[in-house]
Amino acid sequence: MPKPTTLTLDALISDEATPLAATLPRAPKREKVKLPKTAVMPLQVRWPREDVRAVKIAAAEREQTVSDFMLACFHASMTEK
């Protein structure tokens, strides 16, 4: 059991809760960067599990990434019309 201490003003004043050396450095503020129109942008879709598997297999058979395969499919679809 810890030994009781006398309450004094010095005992009630605490030091810094977290020393500055223990805190993570703050990240510098990022400047907004305008992307050129040809920049690659992310796109998310929600598909059934079976369709996702079929797309991954089709892309792998053609030795393409899923993104490249889907982009090729999109362009092929647009030229058919």
PyMOL commands that set and color helices and strands:
alter all, ss='L'
color gray80, all
select helices_A, chain A and resi 9-12+20-22+49-61+66-80
alter helices_A, ss='H'
color red, helices_A
deselect
rebuild
show_as cartoon
